[in-house]
Amino acid sequence: MAERRYSSIFFDADDTILDFRRSATIALGQTLEEYKLPVTEQSLDIYHRINHDVWQAFERKEITAPELRLLRFERFLEAIGEYREPELLSKRYLYLLSQSSHFIEGAKAVLDDLKSTGFRLFLITNGLKEVQRPRFANAGMEQWFDAIVISDEIGVAKPDGRFFDHAFDEAGRPDKTECLVVGDSLQSDIQGGNNYGVDTVWFNPSGKENLSGHRPKFEVSNHRQLKALILERAMTGG
């Protein structure tokens, strides 16, 4: 049976196209310095772990977006044994994060090549609107993507099928057999795409072991491999 030929690519944003961890580390470091809190490798790692856990709880629908904004800083301050106003830290951190956009190596070249070759590209992100819109504007995302879907703006997040319903509505309801979801998160991107009946690519540059029950159709470790995967199928039809 011939492999599918893709024409519409749905890209996750953070840690797939943009280096979110780099931006978050810079913004967090500046925030902690301003509030005279410790900026150490340990304190940054503590925050990143807490943030990851809180986002996963959000994607499982255990907490709301407003709760997410506050909860991660409440837990972080408790973990490092400091008391500050978590609301103030959260507000300052989100502003600084919104001003920071760094591309993952090779991402721009892939977007340029796919766009110039005639692919339809869409950006799908579980993110906070006050952070993502300025970051995407600073990064010039509109030049590549036909539509940008942010969970906080539509009230539902990946992997929920309603998120993908909205994204596919924005894309004009393309045939699922001609679509591909690319992302770094097994929980939100791969599970979401699989459940929606769309082929998926796990972007896994760090070579993490897949201990989940979510199996992508493809796995790549860099954008060069991703480009080859997509363009080869476009040229040969499988």
C-alpha positions as CSV (number, residue, x, y, z in Angstrom):
1,M,0.0,0.0,0.0
2,A,1.4,3.4,-1.0
3,E,2.3,5.9,1.7
4,R,0.1,8.9,2.0
5,R,1.0,12.1,0.2
6,Y,0.6,15.1,2.5
7,S,-0.4,18.7,1.5
8,S,-1.4,20.3,4.8
9,I,1.0,20.3,7.7
10,F,-0.1,21.3,11.3
11,F,2.9,22.3,13.3
12,D,3.1,22.6,17.1
13,A,4.8,25.8,18.0
14,D,6.9,25.5,21.2
15,D,9.9,23.1,21.2
16,T,8.9,22.2,17.6
17,I,9.4,25.5,15.7
18,L,10.4,27.9,18.6
19,D,12.8,27.1,21.4
20,F,10.4,27.6,24.2
21,R,12.7,26.3,27.0
22,R,15.4,28.9,26.0
23,S,12.8,31.7,26.0
24,A,11.3,30.5,29.3
25,T,14.7,30.2,31.0
26,I,15.7,33.8,29.9
27,A,12.4,35.3,31.0
28,L,12.4,33.4,34.3
29,G,15.9,34.4,35.1
30,Q,15.1,38.0,34.5
31,T,12.0,37.8,36.7
32,L,13.8,36.1,39.6
33,E,16.6,38.7,39.4
34,E,14.1,41.6,39.6
35,Y,12.5,40.0,42.6
36,K,15.8,39.2,44.3
37,L,15.2,35.4,44.1
38,P,17.9,32.9,43.5
39,V,18.8,32.4,39.9
40,T,20.6,29.0,39.9
41,E,20.6,25.9,37.7
42,Q,18.7,24.2,40.5
43,S,16.0,26.9,40.8
44,L,15.5,27.0,37.1
45,D,15.2,23.2,36.9
46,I,12.7,23.2,39.7
47,Y,10.5,25.7,37.8
48,H,10.8,23.9,34.5
49,R,9.7,20.6,36.2
50,I,6.8,22.3,38.0
51,N,5.7,24.1,34.8
52,H,5.8,20.8,32.8
53,D,3.6,19.1,35.4
54,V,1.2,22.0,35.6
55,W,0.8,22.1,31.8
56,Q,0.2,18.4,31.7
57,A,-2.6,18.8,34.3
58,F,-4.1,21.5,32.2
59,E,-4.0,19.3,29.1
60,R,-5.8,16.6,31.1
61,K,-8.4,19.2,32.0
62,E,-7.7,19.1,35.7
63,I,-7.0,22.8,36.0
64,T,-8.1,25.9,34.0
65,A,-5.8,28.4,32.2
66,P,-6.2,31.1,34.9
67,E,-5.3,28.4,37.5
68,L,-2.3,27.4,35.5
69,R,-1.0,31.0,35.4
70,L,-0.9,31.2,39.2
71,L,-0.4,27.6,40.3
72,R,3.1,27.1,38.8
73,F,4.5,30.1,40.7
74,E,2.8,29.1,43.9
75,R,4.4,25.7,43.8
76,F,7.7,27.1,42.7
77,L,7.9,29.6,45.6
78,E,6.9,26.9,48.0
79,A,9.6,24.5,46.6
80,I,12.4,27.1,47.0
81,G,11.2,28.2,50.4
82,E,10.5,31.8,49.5
83,Y,7.4,34.0,49.9
84,R,6.6,36.5,47.2
85,E,3.3,37.5,45.5
86,P,2.9,34.7,42.9
87,E,0.5,37.0,40.9
88,L,3.3,39.6,40.5
89,L,5.9,37.1,39.4
90,S,3.5,35.5,37.0
91,K,2.5,38.8,35.4
92,R,6.2,39.9,35.0
93,Y,7.3,36.5,33.7
94,L,4.5,36.3,31.1
95,Y,5.4,39.8,29.8
96,L,9.1,39.0,29.5
97,L,8.3,35.6,27.9
98,S,6.0,37.3,25.3
99,Q,9.0,39.4,24.1
100,S,11.2,36.4,23.5
101,S,11.3,34.3,20.3
102,H,14.1,31.9,19.3
103,F,13.9,29.5,16.5
104,I,15.0,25.9,16.8
105,E,17.9,25.2,14.5
106,G,16.7,24.4,11.0
107,A,13.1,25.4,11.6
108,K,13.1,28.5,9.4
109,A,14.6,26.6,6.4
110,V,11.9,23.9,6.6
111,L,9.1,26.5,6.7
112,D,10.6,28.4,3.8
113,D,11.0,25.2,1.7
114,L,7.6,23.8,2.5
115,K,5.8,27.2,1.9
116,S,7.6,27.7,-1.4
117,T,6.8,24.2,-2.5
118,G,3.1,24.8,-2.1
119,F,2.3,23.2,1.2
120,R,-0.4,24.7,3.4
121,L,1.0,25.3,6.9
122,F,-0.9,25.8,10.1
123,L,0.3,26.6,13.6
124,I,-1.4,24.9,16.5
125,T,-0.4,25.6,20.1
126,N,-1.4,25.0,23.7
127,G,-0.5,28.4,25.0
128,L,-1.6,31.6,26.7
129,K,-2.8,34.3,24.3
130,E,-1.0,37.2,25.9
131,V,2.3,35.3,25.5
132,Q,1.8,33.6,22.1
133,R,0.5,36.4,19.9
134,P,3.4,38.8,20.6
135,R,6.0,36.0,20.3
136,F,4.5,34.9,17.0
137,A,4.4,38.4,15.7
138,N,8.0,39.0,16.7
139,A,9.0,35.8,14.9
140,G,7.1,36.7,11.8
141,M,5.0,33.6,11.8
142,E,2.3,35.0,9.6
143,Q,4.6,34.7,6.5
144,W,4.5,30.9,6.7
145,F,1.2,30.0,8.4
146,D,-2.2,30.2,6.8
147,A,-3.8,30.1,10.3
148,I,-2.7,30.2,13.9
149,V,-4.8,28.4,16.5
150,I,-4.1,29.1,20.2
151,S,-5.8,27.1,22.9
152,D,-6.3,30.0,25.2
153,E,-8.3,31.9,22.6
154,I,-10.7,29.1,21.8
155,G,-11.2,27.6,25.2
156,V,-10.0,24.1,24.5
157,A,-6.5,22.5,24.3
158,K,-4.8,19.7,22.5
159,P,-5.3,16.7,22.7
160,D,-9.1,17.5,22.8
161,G,-10.7,16.7,19.5
162,R,-12.5,20.0,19.7
163,F,-9.2,21.8,19.3
164,F,-8.5,19.9,16.1
165,D,-12.1,20.5,14.9
166,H,-11.4,24.2,15.2
167,A,-8.0,23.9,13.5
168,F,-9.5,22.0,10.6
169,D,-12.3,24.5,10.3
170,E,-9.6,27.3,10.0
171,A,-7.9,25.1,7.4
172,G,-11.0,24.7,5.3
173,R,-11.6,21.1,6.2
174,P,-8.8,19.4,4.3
175,D,-8.9,15.6,3.8
176,K,-7.4,14.0,6.9
177,T,-5.5,11.6,4.7
178,E,-3.6,14.5,3.3
179,C,-2.7,16.1,6.6
180,L,0.2,15.6,9.0
181,V,0.5,16.8,12.7
182,V,4.1,17.6,13.8
183,G,4.9,18.1,17.4
184,D,7.2,17.3,20.4
185,S,4.5,16.4,22.9
186,L,3.4,12.8,22.9
187,Q,0.4,13.8,25.1
188,S,-0.9,16.8,23.2
189,D,0.4,16.5,19.7
190,I,0.7,12.8,19.0
191,Q,-2.3,11.6,21.1
192,G,-4.4,14.5,19.7
193,G,-3.5,13.8,16.1
194,N,-3.8,10.0,16.4
195,N,-7.2,10.3,18.0
196,Y,-8.4,12.7,15.3
197,G,-7.4,10.3,12.6
198,V,-4.4,12.2,11.3
199,D,-0.9,10.9,10.7
200,T,1.6,12.2,13.2
201,V,5.4,13.0,13.4
202,W,7.1,13.1,16.8
203,F,9.8,15.7,16.8
204,N,12.3,14.3,19.3
205,P,15.7,16.0,19.1
206,S,16.8,14.8,22.5
207,G,16.1,11.1,21.7
208,K,13.7,10.6,24.6
209,E,12.3,7.1,25.1
210,N,8.6,6.8,24.3
211,L,7.2,5.3,27.5
212,S,3.6,6.4,26.6
213,G,1.0,4.5,24.8
214,H,0.9,7.1,22.0
215,R,2.6,5.9,18.9
216,P,3.5,8.4,16.1
217,K,3.5,7.2,12.5
218,F,7.0,8.9,12.1
219,E,9.7,10.1,14.4
220,V,12.5,12.6,13.5
221,S,15.3,14.1,15.5
222,N,15.8,17.3,13.5
223,H,14.2,19.5,10.9
224,R,16.4,18.2,8.1
225,Q,14.9,14.7,8.5
226,L,11.4,16.3,8.7
227,K,11.8,18.1,5.4
228,A,13.1,15.0,3.7
229,L,10.2,13.0,5.1
230,I,7.6,15.4,3.8
231,L,9.1,16.4,0.5
232,E,9.9,12.9,-0.6
233,R,6.3,11.9,-0.3
234,A,5.2,15.1,-2.1
235,M,7.5,14.2,-5.0
236,T,6.8,10.5,-5.2
237,G,3.4,10.1,-3.7
238,G,4.9,7.4,-1.5
